Structure formats: C-alpha cells, structure tokens
Amino acid sequence: MRPGIFFEKPVLLLSALYTLAWGPMLFMRGAYWDGWVFFAQFTHSDYAWIYAVFAPPRNYFHYYTFRILDVFPDPTLAGRSIVFFSWLLSGLLLFHILRRFLSWDTYTATLCVAYYLIYPVFIVRFEFIHMYYSAITLFFTLGCFLFLDPTPHSRIVTFLREATACALFFLAFLFNSFLVFFFGFLAVHFFLFSQKQPKLTLFATALQWLRRFWYLLLFPFVFMATKTLFLPRMAYMPTTTNYSFCIQASEPYGYSRRGCGEDSIQDSSGHLSRHCIFSSGSILCSRL
C-alpha cells in the first residue's frame, strides 16, 4: 500500500472517522444523568419548572436553549446535532489552521485533528449539558481562524472580521478555560506576525504588534470587568443527580432509572475504551 494514501483527502478522512465514532449519537434516544430530567421536558414541557431550576443560579442559557430547541420537530435530535456539528466544524477549522497558517505537514495535522475529533473529551458527547461547551469550542476556534487568516482584505472587511472574532471570543470566555487558551492564541498570533518581519529584532517586532493589536491584550480584562458589572453571576445549578430526585422527575415521563448509579459510570468507561481503541486503530492504519 502506498504510504500516505489515507491522507490524500484529509478533510474527507477526518469527517468519515468522526462520523463513524460519533454519528450514532444522533440516533440515540436514551437518557442518562441529568438528561433523564432535561430531555423528558421535550415530551412533557414544564417551562415553569425549568425556569425554577435554572433561575436561582442565574444560568439562563440552558432555559433559553430549551425554548429554542422546542421549536424543532425533534428537539432531542436538534440538541445532539449542535454537539455533533460543533465538534466536527471546529476540528476542520483546526486542521485548516495547522495546515495553512502554521504550515504543518498533512500527515501530522491529520493525526492531531483525528485525536481531537475522536477522543471523548467529556467521555460522552450526547448529553444536553454538553451543548454549551461544544458550541463555545466552535466559537473559540472560529475566532482564532478569523484572526489568524493572513489573506489581505480591505479595511472594512478586516474590521468586520476582527470584530466578529472578538464577539466569538467574548462568548467563549463565558467558559473560564478559554480565558487561559486565549493567551495561547496570542502567542501563536505573535509568532505568525513575527514571521512576516524577519529583519526586525524581537523587541521591534513586539512594538509593532502592540501598535496594531494592543486591544487583544486588554480584551480578557475588559471581558472580566464587563462580566462582573453587567452579566448575571454564573453558578452551578442545584444538584439534579440526586437519586431520589431523578426517580421523581423521570418516572412520570417513562424514562428508565439508568444514569445516576453505577451503570452510567460503566457506560462512560465503555465509551472511553472503545474510542481510545478506535483512535489507536486509525493511527496504525495511517502507518500502513
């Protein structure tokens, strides 16, 4: 077999591997963990109860997500599609960043992105609660892509692109980890900027970068100030995985009792093992 034959169409390869690994989640109708309570609401909607759960910790995102998903004929499929396509699109954007902007070879970039796409970061990706994390991962990756794109544009297009990227970063920062990741993005952005100024010293390059992108350094602090002053304080929602609470909330809607006990943990371990094996297999196949 000719080396690298699997990498001639890397986008198709990555999409196929990801779909094989995570595509079945789109057809799942099982409910686990908090999903017992949440997905049951699409069958027997009780928005007063949902609001009562999420209002005390001011976690309104999930409440409005319920209202929007309930518009679709199949809210469960719509919710899991958000998770599925958020990770797929963010992975393909990451591949484009590695290949086009950082000049990684196809083989290395494909293996890196395959690991990113297939390895189950949250052990499972089909829970309602993961829609938020999946969507903001896409927002952050798209923001990085818009800022790192070296293609020359007019001033108006450049302004709109950078403003859109900042808006996406703002949404991503609602998940605190992305505040840390943002400084990694800044390091990559400065590195690529310095590659365009090979004759300048590091100090002179840093001054030029600051004159052009000074607001990027201030942006995380502006976000924190805005969040503190104007956004409602985010907190953990009241515990919903208490066993008696799950039984009371799920039994009226005909959901099974799996999820709060040991069975759900075993399911998670099984997903982790299978996808680790799948990831290893894909890497071994690429070496053939």
Summary of the structure (lengths in Angstrom):
residues: 288
radius of gyration: 21.9
end to end distance: 6.7
largest distance: 70.9
contacts: 802
relative contact order: 0.13
helix: 72%
strand: 0%
